[in-house]
């Protein structure tokens, strides 16, 4: 599987990674350690392995050539029902929604390979903080994060194509192509 993800500025990334570490140190969630190369992000799109990646990267490079960084506010904590996931949710600003919509409009020829949960009519923008939590750990994570996490103003500074690789007992999600957004 491939993902198109929005990465944050260094300060926001460092802050979220610190929260991940604290959740791990407290025995609440090992989310940060479950996947090698994991970085805090908001997933804009997902595609199955049938995507012709060389062509996709060419289209991706052209599409994101003149896109600008955008500022978002991460101001709420949430969970997807019956998933054991805790996430930070951005305010769905016009700019964020336009970035997402424009991606899907620009990559509509890949619709047959697209993961449905990331399409504009289904997408819930979020940055995962913890996952695979049982009911008790979910409650613990929500209480901890509600007290610990501050409202964040973050910049989306790059868009990357990542590949999810299942290798023996490990999962990796390296960036295979990254495009820095203009200031």
Secondary structure, DSSP 8 states (H G I E B T S, - for coil): -EEEEEEE-HHHHHHHHHHHHHHHHTTS--HHHHEET---EEEEEEE-TTS-HHHHHHHHHHHTTT-B-EEEEEEEEEEETTTTEEEEEE---HHHHHHHHHHHHHTGGGGGGB-GGGSTTT----EEEE-S--HHHHHHHHHHHHHH---EEEEEEEEEEEE-EEETTEEE--EEEEEE-B-
